[in-house]
Amino acid sequence: MQILVHILVSTVLLFMVGKLVDGIEIQDGKAALFGAAMLGLANAFVKPLLLLIAFPITIITFGLFAMVVNALMIMLAAQFVDGFEVEGFGAAMWGAFWLWILNFGVGMLFGL
């Protein structure tokens, strides 16, 4: 049950990020749902490997390079989902930032 709530919250937040960030387009709820699911898969399987490879630069930048990895995960998810478009790395960085802020806010409000 908790995973369904997490997917639904991620879907809504990804849809909101599509409205907030110029350069990220999400056509409809279906694209947001599949985008959130693909982003979850990318974060589960690809992100740990990238963070391991990028560990030295992440330490040097005091963890800020992890935001670059998050942006890459958004770009990767967009490659596999029709209706979820990211127009460049800058848009992906802003998307990663806003997704982090919104996730943090929802986590603080609801304890997710």
A tleap script that builds the chain and sets N, CA, C and O, in Angstrom:
source leaprc.protein.ff14SB
mol = sequence {
  NMET GLN ILE LEU VAL HIE ILE LEU VAL SER
  THR VAL LEU LEU PHE MET VAL GLY LYS LEU
  VAL ASP GLY ILE GLU ILE GLN ASP GLY LYS
  ALA ALA LEU PHE GLY ALA ALA MET LEU GLY
  LEU ALA ASN ALA PHE VAL LYS PRO LEU LEU
  LEU LEU ILE ALA PHE PRO ILE THR ILE ILE
  THR PHE GLY LEU PHE ALA MET VAL VAL ASN
  ALA LEU MET ILE MET LEU ALA ALA GLN PHE
  VAL ASP GLY PHE GLU VAL GLU GLY PHE GLY
  ALA ALA MET TRP GLY ALA PHE TRP LEU TRP
  ILE LEU ASN PHE GLY VAL GLY MET LEU PHE
  GLY CLEU
}
set mol.1.N position { 0.820 -1.197 0.000 }
set mol.1.CA position { 0.000 0.000 0.000 }
set mol.1.C position { 0.861 1.257 0.000 }
set mol.1.O position { 0.559 2.237 -0.681 }
set mol.2.N position { 1.948 1.207 0.784 }
set mol.2.CA position { 2.809 2.383 0.891 }
set mol.2.C position { 3.463 2.703 -0.448 }
set mol.2.O position { 3.667 3.875 -0.766 }
set mol.3.N position { 3.793 1.695 -1.230 }
set mol.3.CA position { 4.421 1.956 -2.533 }
set mol.3.C position { 3.437 2.624 -3.481 }
set mol.3.O position { 3.841 3.449 -4.302 }
set mol.4.N position { 2.152 2.286 -3.387 }
set mol.4.CA position { 1.144 2.949 -4.222 }
set mol.4.C position { 1.015 4.423 -3.863 }
set mol.4.O position { 0.902 5.276 -4.743 }
set mol.5.N position { 1.032 4.713 -2.580 }
set mol.5.CA position { 0.975 6.107 -2.134 }
set mol.5.C position { 2.204 6.858 -2.633 }
set mol.5.O position { 2.100 7.992 -3.100 }
set mol.6.N position { 3.363 6.222 -2.532 }
set mol.6.CA position { 4.595 6.865 -2.983 }
set mol.6.C position { 4.558 7.140 -4.488 }
set mol.6.O position { 4.975 8.209 -4.932 }
set mol.7.N position { 4.067 6.192 -5.264 }
set mol.7.CA position { 3.979 6.379 -6.714 }
set mol.7.C position { 2.984 7.489 -7.048 }
set mol.7.O position { 3.251 8.313 -7.922 }
set mol.8.N position { 1.854 7.520 -6.371 }
set mol.8.CA position { 0.868 8.566 -6.629 }
set mol.8.C position { 1.388 9.951 -6.254 }
set mol.8.O position { 1.172 10.919 -6.982 }
set mol.9.N position { 2.072 10.042 -5.119 }
set mol.9.CA position { 2.653 11.324 -4.707 }
set mol.9.C position { 3.722 11.745 -5.704 }
set mol.9.O position { 3.788 12.914 -6.084 }
set mol.10.N position { 4.559 10.806 -6.129 }
set mol.10.CA position { 5.599 11.117 -7.112 }
set mol.10.C position { 4.987 11.564 -8.432 }
set mol.10.O position { 5.522 12.450 -9.098 }
set mol.11.N position { 3.873 10.958 -8.813 }
set mol.11.CA position { 3.184 11.335 -10.045 }
set mol.11.C position { 2.713 12.782 -9.968 }
set mol.11.O position { 2.934 13.564 -10.893 }
set mol.12.N position { 2.070 13.129 -8.876 }
set mol.12.CA position { 1.564 14.495 -8.704 }
set mol.12.C position { 2.718 15.494 -8.674 }
set mol.12.O position { 2.638 16.555 -9.293 }
set mol.13.N position { 3.785 15.159 -7.959 }
set mol.13.CA position { 4.921 16.079 -7.865 }
set mol.13.C position { 5.626 16.229 -9.206 }
set mol.13.O position { 6.063 17.326 -9.552 }
set mol.14.N position { 5.744 15.152 -9.960 }
set mol.14.CA position { 6.364 15.252 -11.279 }
set mol.14.C position { 5.508 16.106 -12.207 }
set mol.14.O position { 6.036 16.889 -12.996 }
set mol.15.N position { 4.205 15.958 -12.115 }
set mol.15.CA position { 3.298 16.794 -12.910 }
set mol.15.C position { 3.462 18.269 -12.526 }
set mol.15.O position { 3.452 19.142 -13.394 }
set mol.16.N position { 3.613 18.547 -11.219 }
set mol.16.CA position { 3.825 19.922 -10.760 }
set mol.16.C position { 5.151 20.477 -11.276 }
set mol.16.O position { 5.225 21.641 -11.668 }
set mol.17.N position { 6.189 19.656 -11.277 }
set mol.17.CA position { 7.488 20.086 -11.784 }
set mol.17.C position { 7.374 20.428 -13.262 }
set mol.17.O position { 8.005 21.375 -13.732 }
set mol.18.N position { 6.572 19.661 -14.000 }
set mol.18.CA position { 6.343 19.959 -15.404 }
set mol.18.C position { 5.695 21.319 -15.604 }
set mol.18.O position { 5.941 21.983 -16.611 }
set mol.19.N position { 4.872 21.737 -14.656 }
set mol.19.CA position { 4.246 23.064 -14.730 }
set mol.19.C position { 5.188 24.173 -14.261 }
set mol.19.O position { 5.095 25.302 -14.742 }
set mol.20.N position { 6.087 23.869 -13.333 }
set mol.20.CA position { 6.979 24.881 -12.763 }
set mol.20.C position { 8.191 25.194 -13.638 }
set mol.20.O position { 8.635 26.341 -13.688 }
set mol.21.N position { 8.725 24.197 -14.322 }
set mol.21.CA position { 10.013 24.345 -15.000 }
set mol.21.C position { 9.806 24.465 -16.506 }
set mol.21.O position { 9.233 23.580 -17.141 }
set mol.22.N position { 10.283 25.572 -17.062 }
set mol.22.CA position { 10.299 25.700 -18.518 }
set mol.22.C position { 11.310 24.700 -19.053 }
set mol.22.O position { 12.435 24.622 -18.558 }
set mol.23.N position { 10.915 23.941 -20.052 }
set mol.23.CA position { 11.807 22.951 -20.631 }
set mol.23.C position { 11.465 21.535 -20.231 }
set mol.23.O position { 12.017 20.584 -20.784 }
set mol.24.N position { 10.559 21.378 -19.276 }
set mol.24.CA position { 10.056 20.050 -18.929 }
set mol.24.C position { 8.578 20.044 -19.265 }
set mol.24.O position { 7.796 20.821 -18.717 }
set mol.25.N position { 8.213 19.167 -20.162 }
set mol.25.CA position { 6.824 19.059 -20.610 }
set mol.25.C position { 6.276 17.683 -20.240 }
set mol.25.O position { 6.881 16.655 -20.542 }
set mol.26.N position { 5.137 17.687 -19.589 }
set mol.26.CA position { 4.430 16.449 -19.268 }
set mol.26.C position { 3.024 16.614 -19.811 }
set mol.26.O position { 2.262 17.461 -19.343 }
set mol.27.N position { 2.682 15.798 -20.804 }
set mol.27.CA position { 1.423 15.973 -21.517 }
set mol.27.C position { 0.193 15.752 -20.653 }
set mol.27.O position { -0.730 16.566 -20.667 }
set mol.28.N position { 0.172 14.666 -19.907 }
set mol.28.CA position { -1.036 14.319 -19.163 }
set mol.28.C position { -0.672 13.469 -17.947 }
set mol.28.O position { 0.500 13.223 -17.662 }
set mol.29.N position { -1.701 13.033 -17.251 }
set mol.29.CA position { -1.503 12.219 -16.062 }
set mol.29.C position { -0.853 10.885 -16.354 }
set mol.29.O position { -0.075 10.379 -15.545 }
set mol.30.N position { -1.164 10.314 -17.500 }
set mol.30.CA position { -0.562 9.033 -17.878 }
set mol.30.C position { 0.945 9.184 -18.042 }
set mol.30.O position { 1.711 8.346 -17.568 }
set mol.31.N position { 1.371 10.254 -18.714 }
set mol.31.CA position { 2.807 10.509 -18.881 }
set mol.31.C position { 3.460 10.754 -17.530 }
set mol.31.O position { 4.584 10.309 -17.300 }
set mol.32.N position { 2.774 11.455 -16.631 }
set mol.32.CA position { 3.318 11.710 -15.296 }
set mol.32.C position { 3.441 10.403 -14.507 }
set mol.32.O position { 4.429 10.193 -13.804 }
set mol.33.N position { 2.445 9.534 -14.620 }
set mol.33.CA position { 2.472 8.253 -13.907 }
set mol.33.C position { 3.617 7.381 -14.403 }
set mol.33.O position { 4.393 6.856 -13.605 }
set mol.34.N position { 3.723 7.228 -15.721 }
set mol.34.CA position { 4.799 6.407 -16.262 }
set mol.34.C position { 6.160 7.070 -16.048 }
set mol.34.O position { 7.160 6.381 -15.847 }
set mol.35.N position { 6.203 8.399 -16.089 }
set mol.35.CA position { 7.441 9.112 -15.807 }
set mol.35.C position { 7.902 8.902 -14.378 }
set mol.35.O position { 9.091 8.699 -14.129 }
set mol.36.N position { 6.966 8.950 -13.434 }
set mol.36.CA position { 7.303 8.720 -12.026 }
set mol.36.C position { 7.771 7.288 -11.812 }
set mol.36.O position { 8.717 7.042 -11.063 }
set mol.37.N position { 7.107 6.345 -12.470 }
set mol.37.CA position { 7.513 4.939 -12.348 }
set mol.37.C position { 8.905 4.726 -12.939 }
set mol.37.O position { 9.734 4.042 -12.339 }
set mol.38.N position { 9.165 5.305 -14.106 }
set mol.38.CA position { 10.475 5.159 -14.733 }
set mol.38.C position { 11.550 5.862 -13.914 }
set mol.38.O position { 12.670 5.364 -13.798 }
set mol.39.N position { 11.217 7.010 -13.350 }
set mol.39.CA position { 12.161 7.713 -12.491 }
set mol.39.C position { 12.478 6.876 -11.253 }
set mol.39.O position { 13.625 6.833 -10.807 }
set mol.40.N position { 11.479 6.223 -10.706 }
set mol.40.CA position { 11.701 5.330 -9.564 }
set mol.40.C position { 12.613 4.166 -9.913 }
set mol.40.O position { 13.491 3.800 -9.132 }
set mol.41.N position { 12.401 3.579 -11.101 }
set mol.41.CA position { 13.271 2.483 -11.538 }
set mol.41.C position { 14.700 2.971 -11.765 }
set mol.41.O position { 15.658 2.307 -11.371 }
set mol.42.N position { 14.837 4.129 -12.399 }
set mol.42.CA position { 16.176 4.689 -12.636 }
set mol.42.C position { 16.876 4.987 -11.310 }
set mol.42.O position { 18.072 4.736 -11.163 }
set mol.43.N position { 16.128 5.521 -10.354 }
set mol.43.CA position { 16.714 5.823 -9.046 }
set mol.43.C position { 17.075 4.557 -8.285 }
set mol.43.O position { 18.004 4.565 -7.478 }
set mol.44.N position { 16.356 3.476 -8.531 }
set mol.44.CA position { 16.631 2.234 -7.820 }
set mol.44.C position { 17.811 1.464 -8.406 }
set mol.44.O position { 18.573 0.841 -7.667 }
set mol.45.N position { 17.967 1.503 -9.726 }
set mol.45.CA position { 18.955 0.639 -10.357 }
set mol.45.C position { 20.163 1.371 -10.935 }
set mol.45.O position { 21.280 0.864 -10.830 }
set mol.46.N position { 19.982 2.530 -11.534 }
set mol.46.CA position { 21.079 3.223 -12.209 }
set mol.46.C position { 21.760 4.222 -11.270 }
set mol.46.O position { 22.987 4.325 -11.260 }
set mol.47.N position { 20.983 4.944 -10.495 }
set mol.47.CA position { 21.535 5.996 -9.639 }
set mol.47.C position { 22.592 5.480 -8.660 }
set mol.47.O position { 23.625 6.133 -8.508 }
set mol.48.N position { 22.388 4.343 -7.987 }
set mol.48.CA position { 23.442 3.888 -7.065 }
set mol.48.C position { 24.784 3.637 -7.761 }
set mol.48.O position { 25.842 3.926 -7.201 }
set mol.49.N position { 24.735 3.105 -8.970 }
set mol.49.CA position { 25.967 2.867 -9.711 }
set mol.49.C position { 26.655 4.189 -10.069 }
set mol.49.O position { 27.870 4.323 -9.924 }
set mol.50.N position { 25.868 5.160 -10.537 }
set mol.50.CA position { 26.445 6.465 -10.867 }
set mol.50.C position { 27.009 7.167 -9.636 }
set mol.50.O position { 28.061 7.802 -9.702 }
set mol.51.N position { 26.306 7.048 -8.520 }
set mol.51.CA position { 26.811 7.679 -7.294 }
set mol.51.C position { 28.096 7.019 -6.821 }
set mol.51.O position { 28.977 7.693 -6.288 }
set mol.52.N position { 28.213 5.716 -7.009 }
set mol.52.CA position { 29.436 5.017 -6.642 }
set mol.52.C position { 30.598 5.466 -7.520 }
set mol.52.O position { 31.695 5.724 -7.026 }
set mol.53.N position { 30.350 5.558 -8.820 }
set mol.53.CA position { 31.389 6.002 -9.747 }
set mol.53.C position { 31.783 7.455 -9.455 }
set mol.53.O position { 32.960 7.809 -9.514 }
set mol.54.N position { 30.796 8.281 -9.143 }
set mol.54.CA position { 31.039 9.713 -8.937 }
set mol.54.C position { 31.362 10.060 -7.487 }
set mol.54.O position { 31.394 11.239 -7.133 }
set mol.55.N position { 31.600 9.066 -6.650 }
set mol.55.CA position { 31.827 9.322 -5.228 }
set mol.55.C position { 32.944 10.341 -4.967 }
set mol.55.O position { 32.751 11.242 -4.150 }
set mol.56.N position { 34.099 10.233 -5.626 }
set mol.56.CA position { 35.158 11.222 -5.324 }
set mol.56.C position { 34.737 12.666 -5.623 }
set mol.56.O position { 34.994 13.563 -4.821 }
set mol.57.N position { 34.099 12.890 -6.761 }
set mol.57.CA position { 33.693 14.265 -7.096 }
set mol.57.C position { 32.538 14.725 -6.198 }
set mol.57.O position { 32.397 15.916 -5.921 }
set mol.58.N position { 31.730 13.789 -5.757 }
set mol.58.CA position { 30.650 14.133 -4.828 }
set mol.58.C position { 31.225 14.590 -3.492 }
set mol.58.O position { 30.714 15.528 -2.881 }
set mol.59.N position { 32.276 13.934 -3.045 }
set mol.59.CA position { 32.934 14.342 -1.796 }
set mol.59.C position { 33.567 15.723 -1.961 }
set mol.59.O position { 33.440 16.576 -1.082 }
set mol.60.N position { 34.247 15.941 -3.085 }
set mol.60.CA position { 34.918 17.224 -3.323 }
set mol.60.C position { 33.908 18.375 -3.369 }
set mol.60.O position { 34.199 19.476 -2.902 }
set mol.61.N position { 32.717 18.118 -3.934 }
set mol.61.CA position { 31.708 19.175 -4.052 }
set mol.61.C position { 30.739 19.185 -2.874 }
set mol.61.O position { 29.680 19.808 -2.945 }
set mol.62.N position { 31.099 18.499 -1.796 }
set mol.62.CA position { 30.272 18.441 -0.585 }
set mol.62.C position { 28.859 17.942 -0.873 }
set mol.62.O position { 27.896 18.415 -0.271 }
set mol.63.N position { 28.737 16.991 -1.789 }
set mol.63.CA position { 27.454 16.358 -2.082 }
set mol.63.C position { 26.646 17.020 -3.176 }
set mol.63.O position { 25.623 16.479 -3.595 }
set mol.64.N position { 27.078 18.175 -3.647 }
set mol.64.CA position { 26.293 18.882 -4.665 }
set mol.64.C position { 26.264 18.151 -6.005 }
set mol.64.O position { 25.330 18.336 -6.786 }
set mol.65.N position { 27.265 17.329 -6.279 }
set mol.65.CA position { 27.268 16.593 -7.541 }
set mol.65.C position { 26.129 15.584 -7.594 }
set mol.65.O position { 25.742 15.148 -8.678 }
set mol.66.N position { 25.595 15.213 -6.457 }
set mol.66.CA position { 24.447 14.304 -6.435 }
set mol.66.C position { 23.251 14.924 -7.162 }
set mol.66.O position { 22.425 14.203 -7.723 }
set mol.67.N position { 23.156 16.254 -7.156 }
set mol.67.CA position { 22.086 16.931 -7.895 }
set mol.67.C position { 22.261 16.726 -9.400 }
set mol.67.O position { 21.275 16.611 -10.128 }
set mol.68.N position { 23.495 16.682 -9.865 }
set mol.68.CA position { 23.768 16.395 -11.273 }
set mol.68.C position { 23.299 14.986 -11.612 }
set mol.68.O position { 22.707 14.765 -12.668 }
set mol.69.N position { 23.557 14.043 -10.732 }
set mol.69.CA position { 23.102 12.666 -10.945 }
set mol.69.C position { 21.572 12.621 -10.967 }
set mol.69.O position { 20.991 11.896 -11.775 }
set mol.70.N position { 20.919 13.380 -10.101 }
set mol.70.CA position { 19.454 13.431 -10.113 }
set mol.70.C position { 18.929 13.985 -11.433 }
set mol.70.O position { 17.941 13.487 -11.972 }
set mol.71.N position { 19.587 15.008 -11.946 }
set mol.71.CA position { 19.189 15.575 -13.241 }
set mol.71.C position { 19.359 14.542 -14.349 }
set mol.71.O position { 18.513 14.432 -15.236 }
set mol.72.N position { 20.442 13.793 -14.298 }
set mol.72.CA position { 20.649 12.734 -15.293 }
set mol.72.C position { 19.564 11.662 -15.202 }
set mol.72.O position { 19.158 11.107 -16.223 }
set mol.73.N position { 19.093 11.369 -13.998 }
set mol.73.CA position { 18.026 10.379 -13.847 }
set mol.73.C position { 16.717 10.883 -14.467 }
set mol.73.O position { 15.968 10.109 -15.063 }
set mol.74.N position { 16.451 12.180 -14.321 }
set mol.74.CA position { 15.261 12.765 -14.948 }
set mol.74.C position { 15.379 12.689 -16.462 }
set mol.74.O position { 14.412 12.353 -17.145 }
set mol.75.N position { 16.554 12.998 -16.989 }
set mol.75.CA position { 16.755 12.927 -18.437 }
set mol.75.C position { 16.633 11.490 -18.933 }
set mol.75.O position { 16.076 11.253 -20.005 }
set mol.76.N position { 17.142 10.536 -18.173 }
set mol.76.CA position { 17.039 9.126 -18.550 }
set mol.76.C position { 15.588 8.667 -18.557 }
set mol.76.O position { 15.156 7.985 -19.486 }
set mol.77.N position { 14.837 9.034 -17.531 }
set mol.77.CA position { 13.426 8.641 -17.465 }
set mol.77.C position { 12.642 9.231 -18.627 }
set mol.77.O position { 11.759 8.572 -19.175 }
set mol.78.N position { 12.954 10.459 -19.006 }
set mol.78.CA position { 12.240 11.119 -20.096 }
set mol.78.C position { 12.499 10.435 -21.437 }
set mol.78.O position { 11.661 10.500 -22.336 }
set mol.79.N position { 13.644 9.784 -21.577 }
set mol.79.CA position { 13.966 9.097 -22.826 }
set mol.79.C position { 13.041 7.908 -23.085 }
set mol.79.O position { 12.841 7.519 -24.235 }
set mol.80.N position { 12.486 7.338 -22.042 }
set mol.80.CA position { 11.696 6.119 -22.172 }
set mol.80.C position { 10.191 6.329 -22.087 }
set mol.80.O position { 9.432 5.377 -22.269 }
set mol.81.N position { 9.743 7.547 -21.818 }
set mol.81.CA position { 8.310 7.795 -21.612 }
set mol.81.C position { 7.806 8.787 -22.640 }
set mol.81.O position { 8.294 9.915 -22.718 }
set mol.82.N position { 6.830 8.368 -23.427 }
set mol.82.CA position { 6.190 9.284 -24.374 }
set mol.82.C position { 5.366 10.304 -23.592 }
set mol.82.O position { 4.661 9.950 -22.646 }
set mol.83.N position { 5.458 11.553 -23.988 }
set mol.83.CA position { 4.719 12.613 -23.318 }
set mol.83.C position { 5.475 13.251 -22.174 }
set mol.83.O position { 4.962 14.168 -21.532 }
set mol.84.N position { 6.693 12.783 -21.904 }
set mol.84.CA position { 7.552 13.349 -20.866 }
set mol.84.C position { 8.824 13.798 -21.570 }
set mol.84.O position { 9.654 12.977 -21.959 }
set mol.85.N position { 8.967 15.111 -21.729 }
set mol.85.CA position { 10.072 15.676 -22.500 }
set mol.85.C position { 10.902 16.606 -21.627 }
set mol.85.O position { 10.363 17.416 -20.873 }
set mol.86.N position { 12.213 16.480 -21.739 }
set mol.86.CA position { 13.145 17.382 -21.072 }
set mol.86.C position { 14.008 17.993 -22.160 }
set mol.86.O position { 14.651 17.274 -22.926 }
set mol.87.N position { 14.026 19.321 -22.231 }
set mol.87.CA position { 14.674 20.017 -23.340 }
set mol.87.C position { 16.155 20.292 -23.147 }
set mol.87.O position { 16.774 20.891 -24.027 }
set mol.88.N position { 16.734 19.892 -22.067 }
set mol.88.CA position { 18.164 20.110 -21.887 }
set mol.88.C position { 18.583 19.860 -20.451 }
set mol.88.O position { 17.761 19.630 -19.563 }
set mol.89.N position { 19.903 19.914 -20.256 }
set mol.89.CA position { 20.433 19.632 -18.928 }
set mol.89.C position { 20.029 20.691 -17.904 }
set mol.89.O position { 19.788 20.370 -16.741 }
set mol.90.N position { 19.956 21.942 -18.331 }
set mol.90.CA position { 19.550 23.009 -17.414 }
set mol.90.C position { 18.135 22.793 -16.889 }
set mol.90.O position { 17.870 22.959 -15.699 }
set mol.91.N position { 17.235 22.421 -17.789 }
set mol.91.CA position { 15.861 22.133 -17.367 }
set mol.91.C position { 15.829 20.930 -16.429 }
set mol.91.O position { 15.069 20.908 -15.460 }
set mol.92.N position { 16.657 19.934 -16.722 }
set mol.92.CA position { 16.713 18.752 -15.852 }
set mol.92.C position { 17.244 19.118 -14.468 }
set mol.92.O position { 16.774 18.588 -13.461 }
set mol.93.N position { 18.229 20.028 -14.415 }
set mol.93.CA position { 18.758 20.463 -13.116 }
set mol.93.C position { 17.691 21.189 -12.305 }
set mol.93.O position { 17.521 20.929 -11.113 }
set mol.94.N position { 16.963 22.117 -12.968 }
set mol.94.CA position { 15.884 22.804 -12.260 }
set mol.94.C position { 14.798 21.825 -11.849 }
set mol.94.O position { 14.235 21.935 -10.759 }
set mol.95.N position { 14.503 20.867 -12.718 }
set mol.95.CA position { 13.515 19.847 -12.372 }
set mol.95.C position { 13.941 19.027 -11.172 }
set mol.95.O position { 13.129 18.741 -10.292 }
set mol.96.N position { 15.217 18.646 -11.129 }
set mol.96.CA position { 15.737 17.886 -9.987 }
set mol.96.C position { 15.654 18.716 -8.710 }
set mol.96.O position { 15.310 18.202 -7.646 }
set mol.97.N position { 15.973 20.008 -8.827 }
set mol.97.CA position { 15.903 20.894 -7.660 }
set mol.97.C position { 14.475 20.985 -7.136 }
set mol.97.O position { 14.234 20.793 -5.944 }
set mol.98.N position { 13.525 21.278 -8.028 }
set mol.98.CA position { 12.136 21.431 -7.589 }
set mol.98.C position { 11.534 20.113 -7.110 }
set mol.98.O position { 10.726 20.100 -6.182 }
set mol.99.N position { 11.920 19.020 -7.731 }
set mol.99.CA position { 11.427 17.724 -7.276 }
set mol.99.C position { 11.950 17.419 -5.873 }
set mol.99.O position { 11.233 16.859 -5.043 }
set mol.100.N position { 13.197 17.790 -5.619 }
set mol.100.CA position { 13.769 17.608 -4.287 }
set mol.100.C position { 13.033 18.473 -3.265 }
set mol.100.O position { 12.681 17.996 -2.186 }
set mol.101.N position { 12.800 19.738 -3.599 }
set mol.101.CA position { 12.102 20.652 -2.680 }
set mol.101.C position { 10.685 20.145 -2.387 }
set mol.101.O position { 10.268 20.099 -1.230 }
set mol.102.N position { 9.951 19.768 -3.430 }
set mol.102.CA position { 8.581 19.306 -3.256 }
set mol.102.C position { 8.526 17.999 -2.476 }
set mol.102.O position { 7.660 17.829 -1.619 }
set mol.103.N position { 9.442 17.071 -2.763 }
set mol.103.CA position { 9.495 15.817 -2.010 }
set mol.103.C position { 9.804 16.071 -0.543 }
set mol.103.O position { 9.221 15.443 0.341 }
set mol.104.N position { 10.721 16.994 -0.288 }
set mol.104.CA position { 11.063 17.344 1.084 }
set mol.104.C position { 9.838 17.916 1.809 }
set mol.104.O position { 9.548 17.542 2.946 }
set mol.105.N position { 9.123 18.830 1.135 }
set mol.105.CA position { 7.932 19.430 1.740 }
set mol.105.C position { 6.845 18.417 2.042 }
set mol.105.O position { 6.246 18.444 3.117 }
set mol.106.N position { 6.589 17.528 1.101 }
set mol.106.CA position { 5.579 16.493 1.326 }
set mol.106.C position { 6.004 15.558 2.444 }
set mol.106.O position { 5.186 15.146 3.267 }
set mol.107.N position { 7.294 15.225 2.468 }
set mol.107.CA position { 7.800 14.372 3.551 }
set mol.107.C position { 7.654 15.023 4.912 }
set mol.107.O position { 7.331 14.355 5.894 }
set mol.108.N position { 7.892 16.325 4.973 }
set mol.108.CA position { 7.754 17.031 6.253 }
set mol.108.C position { 6.282 17.122 6.676 }
set mol.108.O position { 5.960 16.991 7.857 }
set mol.109.N position { 5.402 17.344 5.709 }
set mol.109.CA position { 3.975 17.478 6.038 }
set mol.109.C position { 3.324 16.163 6.436 }
set mol.109.O position { 2.544 16.106 7.387 }
set mol.110.N position { 3.652 15.103 5.697 }
set mol.110.CA position { 2.947 13.838 5.885 }
set mol.110.C position { 3.801 12.715 6.429 }
set mol.110.O position { 3.303 11.608 6.633 }
set mol.111.N position { 5.069 12.971 6.669 }
set mol.111.CA position { 5.937 11.934 7.221 }
set mol.111.C position { 6.215 10.792 6.269 }
set mol.111.O position { 6.405 9.656 6.704 }
set mol.112.N position { 6.242 11.074 4.968 }
set mol.112.CA position { 6.507 10.029 3.981 }
set mol.112.C position { 7.988 9.811 3.806 }
set mol.112.O position { 8.397 8.965 3.011 }
savepdb mol mol.pdb
quit
